[in-house]
């Protein structure tokens, strides 16, 4: 049975990703191009989103894997993942990401000339940031492909042995509101013991903290959806408790990092608050989505199909639009509104009048080719 709340969450979180990347244009953190004025206050809502936006995407992806694998053999699933992830990644790296790198090189006076002077002759020379070849925001796709294939034997085993001892233990644990916090143990070990030595790079090679941490979250998604109604009943019933935990966790974490200087002793406390905070928000979001969003609508059907192409397109549209307004004397609100409208509007135009309607373009952006309905005489 399809969970419409999962579809809604996926759409909402990817929508927040667009807000986040537009915010990166203004916040005083490193990004590809920056506004002529940076706003330090913006880092606080950005930090709030940054705690759980990527973890919940990997959990949702693990849940989606459960449904995809129920309809396919292991070989069919692996082939489907390669087609739906590798092909859009390749297209993105060849066509969608190069304009981002080109504009960054223009802004930093590292290249002069038109885009077609840059692409393809310069676009694929060397690996970013020293070179120009990159997957930029599309890093999520190779990680997802890696986890899908590497964890496939585990998923197949769990599918064949739905009532094994571990799953029975897990079902009993998630019936209580504190049972979900058993998942914090591997997350805390990763955050406390691996992250200090392997900061996140999104380069895949050598990015050990990101690989292990996100792989656990991906696996957690599959496990949680495997216990079925016990999970949904529990998070719905205890959603207010998890929301309270999230508010307390983020407040304490923010107070800690703003008050004390970084140290090894501080790191272990911060790591605990960080994983407690992000996991509480994930549980709260699942609980509220199960309560209020588990229903179908035309808007959901349209958005659920559009979200993948939007994800692939949006950052390029943001950077192109940002390039033309970065040095204007406008304030934050006009620039933010213009950049949001340009990103959503530009992505929608490309999707609606190009990708969605052109049969040959659909698989290049991760969409299935629609079959014509059979006409019965």
Number of C-alpha atoms within 10 A of each C-alpha: 4 11 14 19 22 19 22 22 21 20 19 14 18 19 16 14 19 19 18 18 19 22 19 21 27 23 22 17 12 9 12 15 22 21 19 13 17 15 14 11 10 14 17 12 11 16 13 15 17 15 18 19 18 18 20 25 21 25 24 24 21 27 21 19 21 21 16 15 18 12 10 12 12 16 11 12 19 16 13 14 20 16 17 18 21 18 17 24 24 15 14 21 19 18 13 22 24 25 20 21 24 24 21 21 17 16 15 10 9 10 16 12 9 10 16 12 13 19 15 13 9 17 25 17 13 12 12 15 10 8 13 21 19 23 22 21 17 21 15 17 18 18 19 21 17 16 20 22 17 12 13 18 12 11 21 15 11 18 14 9 11 13 13 11 9 10 17 12 11 19 20 12 17 21 18 16 16 12 14 19 16 12 15 16 13 15 21 19 16 21 22 19 14 16 18 13 11 13 13 15 13 19 16 15 8 13 16 20 20 22 18 18 20 23 23 21 24 26 21 19 22 23 21 22 20 20 18 11 13 18 23 20 16 18 28 20 16 17 24 15 15 24 20 14 20 23 14 16 22 22 14 16 21 17 11 16 13 10 9 9 9 12 8 10 8 13 17 16 13 20 20 19 22 23 27 23 26 25 26 27 25 22 28 23 20 23 25 19 22 23 17 10 17 17 15 14 10 8 9 16 13 10 18 17 16 21 18 18 21 23 18 23 24 23 23 23 23 23 25 19 19 23 19 9 16 18 12 11 10 13 9 13 9 10 21 18 12 13 23 20 14 18 25 18 14 18 22 19 11 14 22 12 10 13 20 22 13 13 15 11 16 19 18 21 26 21 19 14 14 10 7 6 6 6 5 4 3
